Each structure stands twice: as C-alpha cells, then as structure tokens.
Amino acid sequence: MRFFHSFACLFVGVGTAAFLACIAPAQQSPPPENPTPQDQSHAGPAASAPLQLTLKDALDRAEHNDPAYQAAVTEAAVARQSRNQARDALLPGVKYNNSLLITQLNALGEVRFLANDRLHEYTSQADIHEGIGLAEIAGFRSSAAAAAVARAKAEIAQRGLVVTVVQAYFTVAAAQEKLATAQQAALEGQRFFKITQDLENGGEVAHSDVIKAELQVQDRNRQLQEAQLALLNARLNLAILVFPDFNTGFQLTDNLHADVPLPSYEEVQQLAGRGNPDIRAALAAVQEAGHEVTAERAGYLPSLSLDYFYGIDAPNFGVNRADGQRNLGYSWLATLNLPVWNWGATQSRVKQAALRETQAKRELSFAQRKLLAELQSLFGEAQTARQELAGLERAASLAQESLRLVTLRYKDGESTVLEVVDAQTVYAAADAAYQDGAVRYRVALANLQTLTGVLPQP
C-alpha cells in the first residue's frame, strides 16, 4: 500500500515539501501482518475498511464511467430521437402566421397588384399542414432501422467492455497471487541462505553453496519488487476503468480460482443465434439501406400536401369589419407536385442508395460467416483453457512439493545446491503459469459472452 500512498500524493500535485511528508510514512517499517488486539484497539476512525469490489460491481461501475461505451449509448439515444422526429413529420403540423401587407395605389386609388385587393391587408391565420408522400414514410422506416443499428452497436460496446473489465479484474487477482508467491519465495530464499551458512559453518558444504544461495536471494528479492510493481499497475488499470475519482482503496472479492462451468456447445450456439448484436446490427443496416432506396425512388412519384387555414385576411385587424361583417373564416389549399425533370439527379440518388444496400447485404453475409467462425474459435479457446487449467494447477502443486522435498534432502546432504535453485525456479514458473492460465480461462469466458450475451458465473 505504500506505493499507492506515494502515487496518490504525487497525483494530486502537492508541493515538494508536502510530497516528502506524504511519502514519509511509506519509509517506516510496515505494520504487523496479524495485528494484536491492542493494535486494533488503537485504530482510529480514519482507518476505514477498503471497498469490497465484486466483479458485478466493477462491471456496473465501468458502464457508467467508460467514455467509449457511453458514446455508443449516446449515439443510440440520438438515433432514437431522430426516429421520433421522422415519426412526427408524418403527422399534421400546426403553425400560426401573422402578417401585414401594404400595397401601392395607382392614380385612380386602386391597388396595383392583382393579388392584393386593399391598401392594407392583415392576415392572422392558423395553418394545419400535412404532407403525403412515399419519401416521408420511407424516411421514418429508415430512421427506425438506424435506431436499431445504434442500439445493437451500444450492446456490442457493452459486451466488449465486459471483456476489458473481466481481464483487468482478474489480472489484479492474479497479480495478488503472484505477489504472495514471490513473498513466499523470498522468505524461502532467506531460509535456504541461512541453511547454507549453517552447513558451511559445520563444514558440510562448500562456500560456493553459500554464494549461490545469496545470489538466489537477490534474484528472489528482485522478483518480489517486480511483482509489487505488476500489482500496482494492474490495480491502477482497473481503477481507471471502474472509478471516476481514481480510487485505489478497494479489495477484490471474487475468487480467481472459483470453479466456473463451461456451457455446452449447443447452449452457446442457441444463445448466439438468438442474441448476437453483430447480426442484429447488420440486419438492421440492410433494412435501413432498403428504405433509403425506397425514399430515393419516391422522387419519381407525385407528392401531395394539404393546408387548412383559419383566421382573418381582411383590410382591418379584427374579428369584425367596420360594416359588422365577420372577418373570421377558413380556406383549403391542396398542392400536387409532379416531378418532371431534374437532369438525372433522382436516378443518381437511387443508384447511390442501391450501392449502399448491396454493400450492407455483403456485410450481413460476412457477419453471419464471422459469427460461425468466432463461435467455434472462442468456444475452442475456452474449452482448451479449462482443460489446461487443471494440469497447470497440478504442476504448481507438484513443483511446490518438489521444492520442499529437495530442500529437506539438501539438509541431509542428499542433493546439491543447484537442485534446490532449480526447484525454486520451477516452482515460481509453475505458479505464475497457473495464475495466468486462470486469467486466460476467465477472459475466454468473457469473450464467449460477446456472442451469447451471458457471462458464466460460478
């Protein structure tokens, strides 16, 4: 924890004197691993317990803090609003217009413009407008398909985030296990160094054994420092993903070596067929492109618009005229637009949309083939990792027992110092391989859930 304490002080940007005061506690002797009741009784209220972080909590926190995933969620929300806008465009709209029209008179005192029959003309009318056309309907359907694409991409981002968090979470767990092994190896190295010194003093071994044991102690201490650094980096990587305030005061609760069953291939296949977001996104993209083709082809067809006006269009601004007649009234306007000639622009847009539709169909076909390949590949990876994990656990256990026996045989003069050193090296490598194998299996399960949407739990 002294590394986290020093880094936190540096992170907040304190001055030199304050930073030296901050790292001073890290230079003191570490507290006892098993504090006595007297030590616990002197613990003040400031000594708060670390946050117990489960994998589920880490996943939930990461979804709220990861900018890439939140960007995908934002795009889905924007696409949903675009769909709502396209839907609203199909419904009648209402607006209220107010205007004053002043017309120039001729020498006879009459208006000069045919459309204006008074010197002053006031209009105050509500206009209910409705446009009827194939382009608007196809545009709404296209925006709905685009919203479906955005939702699927947000789910793809979420499942990818699960893989990232699972790997970071269990990398911390593995780093903690490796640190514990490195601490044990350092202690064993110190004990073995003491054994060689005692045997040398008794005239039972040569001084070269003592030198070899001391070199081994130095090597184990270096490995311990590297394990401490690896744990620090792993915790920082997880903290960046999970906490918005860069909190490193947490403790993992999920067991790296818990027995997590692997679903059968038939179950994985069924889940992938029902809930794969890549297929949904590609299928929705094909639908979106098809509706865009329809919308562009609507440029060849007539379009109809209807307007209903209610209000006044009179020489005075009021409900009644000077002679008592009412100004309020209504009128209808129907407009039929017939496309005649636009130099082939409509034909070009149709071809453009058709090219996008063809490409979308290619991508759908590729996504289907890719799903089949990834299904077999990721399931094979998870199956292989699970099968190898049992062998790695057995190898680590055997290496630990071998180290114990070789050390005992060395005390009795039945083995050499090189055999002890070799046993120490084999045990350290076997234990590291076992921890890495456990992380590999967890990450393989997380990759499998990108196809199924379900993360296997112990």
Protein Blocks (a to p, Z undefined) as FASTA:
>chain_A
ZZmmmmmmmmnopafklmmmmmmmmmmccddfbdcfklmmmpcfklccdddddfklmmmm
mmmmmmklmmmmmmmmmmmmmmmmmmmmmpccdddddddddddddfkopafbfklcbfbd
cdddddddddddfklmmmmmmmmmmmmmmmmmmmmmmmmmmmmmmmmmmmmmmmmmmmmm
mmmmmmmmmmmmmmmmmmmmnopacfklmmmmmmmmmmmmmmmmmmmmmmmmmmmmmmmm
mpmnlpabbcdfbdfkbccddddfklmmmmmmmmgmklmmmmmmmmmmmmmmmmmmmmmp
ccddddddeddddfbdcfbdfkopafbdcdddddddddfbeghmmmmmmmmmmmmmmmmm
mmmmmmmmmmmmmmmmmmmmmmmmmmmmmmmmmmmmmmmmmmmmmmmmmmnopacfklmm
mmmmmmmmmmmmmmmmmmmmmmmmmmmmmmnopacdZZ
